[in-house]
């Protein structure tokens, strides 16, 4: 089995130069780098990552816990995290929590057992106390998509209350007064905060919150479809629906079209997240931004700053939502 000494001899360079090429650290000319790479290929040499970890006390791997592995929301986040860390010659190990407390804790323990240098955690169910304890452990942890009092410096999050307010305020300013709401599952903090923003917008207009115009969904298309069916079948009158994410809005609009209702002429819609596909449907969906890709980048930058001492990695904790106005809300006279 070839060793780093063999590569050094064949390439005619020092061990330190081979090390800089292997670890992508320090300055090496393109010509010298190519000589080292050619020698590695000729000798079929692969760095011993276990030995490197023992020597440096670093595994050069970062654990990432996400709630789900499917859907249009978490994929862009994982892609951005992996891209930023890969550019710094680090690798990610991904585990899913599936919105279940036991599975979230099991996933965290798995990632810790793999010797990850840091964890990026998107946890929905475990308690704040658990996360506080986790962040105070030996392995650096940054939380994404969640704000926990007492460890704000470890949190990358969106102002979901403000986002919920912006969505509902827009339809109210367009003249709608009978506004239905389809929320995400209320065991999730972001769903509760968006609903709170909706209620705040209603209160500012002097409109009481009507439980009959509320449905608790599940953040996927089927939840919006089923929620819209229940709202229409209730017999209650409404002219607009605010949905806590774009996926549910898409399902709700599909149900309306099946029943011969026009959007926005008969019913107006606002979503949340600004995922790609609602901008291509007809009508294009008015929504609120949830920059999960940017939050993923910030979490990765936090790891680079705090763990790998990359001082040029830009970082900020809190993101502000923005309203994206398209074609799905009609103005009432």
C-alpha positions in Angstrom: 0.0 0.0 0.0 1.4 3.4 -1.0 2.3 5.9 1.6 2.7 9.7 1.7 6.5 9.1 1.6 6.1 7.2 -1.8 4.1 10.1 -3.2 6.7 12.6 -2.0 9.5 10.6 -3.6 7.8 10.0 -6.9 6.6 13.6 -7.3 10.0 15.0 -6.1 8.5 17.3 -3.5 8.6 17.5 0.2 6.2 15.7 2.6 4.8 19.1 3.6 3.9 19.9 0.0 2.1 16.6 -0.4 0.3 17.3 2.9 -0.8 20.8 1.6 -2.2 19.2 -1.6 -4.0 16.4 0.2 -5.5 18.7 2.8 -6.1 21.6 0.4 -4.2 24.0 2.7 -1.5 26.5 2.0 -0.2 27.7 -1.3 0.9 25.2 -3.9 1.6 26.1 -7.6 -0.6 24.5 -10.2 2.4 22.7 -11.7 3.5 21.2 -8.4 -0.1 20.3 -7.4 -0.5 18.4 -10.7 2.8 16.6 -10.1 1.5 15.4 -6.7 -1.9 14.5 -8.1 -0.3 12.5 -10.9 1.9 10.6 -8.4 -1.1 9.9 -6.2 -3.0 8.5 -9.2 0.0 6.4 -10.4 0.5 4.9 -6.9 -3.3 4.6 -6.3 -2.7 6.5 -3.0 -5.6 7.5 -0.8 -5.1 9.5 2.4 -5.8 7.6 5.6 -8.6 9.7 7.1 -8.5 7.8 10.4 -4.9 8.6 10.9 -5.5 12.2 9.9 -8.3 12.5 12.5 -6.1 11.1 15.2 -3.2 13.4 14.4 -5.3 16.6 14.0 -8.2 15.8 16.4 -10.5 16.6 13.5 -12.6 14.3 11.4 -13.3 17.1 8.8 -16.9 16.0 8.9 -20.1 17.9 10.0 -23.3 16.2 11.1 -26.5 17.6 9.7 -29.9 16.7 11.3 -32.9 17.5 9.1 -36.6 17.0 9.8 -37.4 15.3 6.4 -35.4 14.1 3.5 -38.2 14.7 0.9 -40.1 17.7 -0.4 -38.9 21.0 -1.9 -38.0 22.7 1.3 -35.1 20.8 2.9 -33.3 19.7 -0.3 -32.1 23.3 -1.0 -30.9 23.7 2.6 -28.9 20.5 2.5 -27.5 21.3 -0.9 -26.3 24.7 0.3 -24.8 23.3 3.5 -22.9 20.6 1.6 -21.7 23.0 -1.1 -20.3 25.5 1.4 -18.6 22.8 3.5 -17.3 20.9 0.5 -15.6 24.1 -0.8 -13.7 24.1 2.5 -12.8 20.4 2.1 -15.2 19.2 4.7 -17.9 16.5 4.3 -21.4 16.2 5.7 -23.1 13.2 7.4 -26.9 13.5 7.2 -29.5 12.0 9.5 -33.3 12.6 9.6 -35.5 13.2 12.6 -38.9 12.7 10.9 -40.6 15.0 13.3 -40.4 12.5 16.1 -38.7 13.1 19.5 -37.1 9.7 19.9 -35.8 9.7 16.3 -34.4 13.2 16.6 -32.5 12.3 19.8 -31.3 9.0 18.2 -30.1 10.9 15.1 -28.2 13.4 17.3 -26.5 10.5 19.2 -25.6 8.8 15.9 -24.0 11.9 14.6 -22.1 12.5 17.8 -20.9 8.9 17.8 -19.4 9.4 14.3 -17.0 11.9 15.7 -18.4 14.9 13.8 -16.5 18.1 14.4 -19.8 20.0 14.7 -23.5 19.5 14.2 -26.1 21.6 12.2 -29.4 20.7 13.8 -32.9 21.3 12.4 -35.0 19.8 15.3 -38.7 20.3 15.5 -39.8 18.2 18.5 -37.1 17.9 21.1 -37.4 20.4 24.0 -35.6 23.7 24.3 -34.0 22.3 27.5 -32.5 19.4 25.5 -31.2 21.8 22.8 -29.7 24.1 25.5 -27.9 21.1 27.0 -26.7 19.9 23.6 -25.3 23.3 22.7 -23.4 23.4 25.9 -21.7 20.0 25.2 -18.2 19.4 23.9 -19.3 19.2 20.2 -20.1 22.7 18.7 -23.8 22.9 17.6 -25.7 25.4 15.5 -29.5 25.3 15.3 -31.2 26.1 12.1 -34.9 27.2 11.6 -35.4 27.6 15.4 -34.8 30.2 18.0 -34.2 29.1 21.6 -34.0 31.6 24.5 -30.6 31.5 26.3 -28.7 30.1 23.3 -29.5 32.7 20.7 -25.9 32.8 19.5 -26.2 29.3 18.3 -29.5 29.9 16.4 -30.1 30.7 12.7 -33.8 31.5 12.2 -36.5 33.3 10.4 -39.0 35.8 12.0 -42.0 33.6 11.4 -44.4 35.8 13.3 -43.5 38.7 11.0 -43.9 36.4 8.0 -47.4 35.3 9.1 -48.4 38.9 9.7 -47.2 40.0 6.2 -49.2 37.3 4.4 -52.4 38.1 6.2 -52.0 41.8 6.2 -51.6 41.8 2.4 -55.0 40.2 1.8 -56.6 42.4 4.4 -55.2 45.5 2.7 -56.6 44.2 -0.5 -60.1 44.6 1.0 -60.8 41.0 2.2 -62.5 40.7 5.5 -63.5 37.1 5.6 -60.2 35.3 5.6 -59.7 31.6 6.2 -56.4 30.2 7.5 -54.8 26.8 6.9 -51.9 26.3 9.4 -49.1 23.9 9.7 -49.2 21.3 12.5 -49.3 23.3 15.7 -46.8 21.2 17.6 -44.2 23.0 15.3 -43.0 26.3 16.5 -42.9 27.9 13.1 -46.5 27.0 12.5 -47.6 28.5 15.8 -45.7 31.7 15.1 -47.1 32.1 11.6 -50.6 31.7 13.1 -49.8 34.3 15.7 -48.9 36.7 13.0 -52.2 36.0 11.2 -54.1 36.8 14.4 -52.1 40.0 14.9 -53.0 41.2 11.4 -56.7 40.5 12.0 -56.6 42.3 15.4 -55.1 45.4 13.8 -58.1 45.5 11.5 -60.6 44.9 14.3 -61.5 41.5 12.9 -62.0 38.7 15.4 -60.4 35.3 14.7 -63.0 32.8 13.6 -62.3 29.2 14.5 -64.8 28.1 11.8 -62.4 29.6 9.2 -59.4 27.8 10.6 -58.0 24.4 9.7 -54.8 22.8 11.1 -52.9 21.2 8.2 -49.7 19.3 7.9 -47.4 21.3 5.7 -47.9 19.0 2.6 -50.2 19.3 -0.4 -52.7 16.8 0.9 -53.2 18.8 4.0 -54.1 21.9 2.0 -56.4 19.9 -0.2 -58.3 18.4 2.7 -58.4 21.6 4.6 -59.8 23.5 1.7 -62.5 20.8 1.3 -63.5 21.2 4.9 -63.6 25.0 4.7 -65.8 24.9 1.6 -68.1 22.3 3.0 -68.6 24.2 6.2 -70.9 26.7 4.5 -69.0 29.6 5.9 -68.4 32.5 3.6 -64.8 33.7 2.8 -63.0 35.4 0.0 -59.4 34.6 0.8 -57.2 31.8 2.2 -53.9 32.3 3.8 -51.8 29.1 3.9 -48.8 28.5 6.2 -46.8 27.2 3.4 -46.8 27.0 -0.4 -47.3 23.2 -0.6 -50.6 23.4 1.3 -51.6 26.4 -0.8 -51.0 24.4 -4.0 -53.2 21.6 -2.6 -55.9 24.0 -1.7 -55.9 25.7 -5.1 -56.1 22.3 -6.8 -59.3 21.5 -4.8 -60.8 24.9 -5.8 -60.1 24.3 -9.5 -61.7 20.8 -9.2 -64.8 22.4 -7.9 -65.0 25.0 -10.6 -63.8 28.0 -8.5 -61.6 30.6 -10.1 -58.4 31.9 -8.4 -58.3 34.8 -7.6 -61.6 35.9 -9.0 -63.6 33.7 -6.6 -61.0 33.0 -3.8 -57.7 34.6 -3.3 -54.6 32.8 -1.9 -51.3 33.6 -0.1 -48.7 31.0 0.7 -45.4 30.9 2.6 -41.8 29.8 1.8 -41.4 30.9 -1.8 -40.4 27.5 -3.0 -39.8 27.2 -6.8 -42.9 25.6 -8.3 -45.7 28.1 -7.2 -44.1 30.8 -9.4 -44.8 28.6 -12.4 -48.4 27.6 -11.8 -51.4 29.7 -12.9 -52.1 32.0 -11.3 -48.6 32.6 -9.9 -48.8 32.4 -6.1 -48.3 35.4 -3.9 -46.1 34.2 -1.0 -43.6 35.1 1.8 -40.0 34.3 1.5 -38.4 31.8 3.8 -34.7 31.8 2.7 -33.8 28.3 3.9 -30.9 28.1 1.5 -29.4 31.3 3.0 -29.9 29.9 6.5 -28.2 26.7 5.5 -25.2 28.8 4.2 -25.1 30.8 7.4 -25.2 27.6 9.5 -22.3 26.2 7.5 -20.4 29.5 7.8 -20.9 29.4 11.6 -19.2 26.0 11.6 -16.4 27.2 9.5 -15.9 30.2 11.8 -16.2 28.5 15.1 -14.7 25.1 14.4 -12.2 25.6 11.5 -11.2 29.2 12.2 -12.2 30.5 8.8 -12.5 34.2 9.7 -13.7 35.2 6.2 -17.0 33.2 6.5 -19.8 35.8 6.8 -22.5 35.0 9.4 -25.7 36.4 10.8 -28.4 34.9 13.0 -31.8 36.3 12.1 -33.5 36.5 8.7 -36.4 38.8 7.9 -39.3 37.5 5.6 -40.4 39.5 2.6 -43.7 39.5 0.7 -43.5 38.3 -2.9 -46.6 39.7 -4.7 -47.8 37.8 -7.8 -51.2 37.0 -9.2 -53.2 35.0 -6.6 -54.9 37.9 -4.7 -57.8 39.9 -6.1 -58.5 43.4 -4.8 -62.0 44.0 -3.5 -63.7 47.3 -3.9 
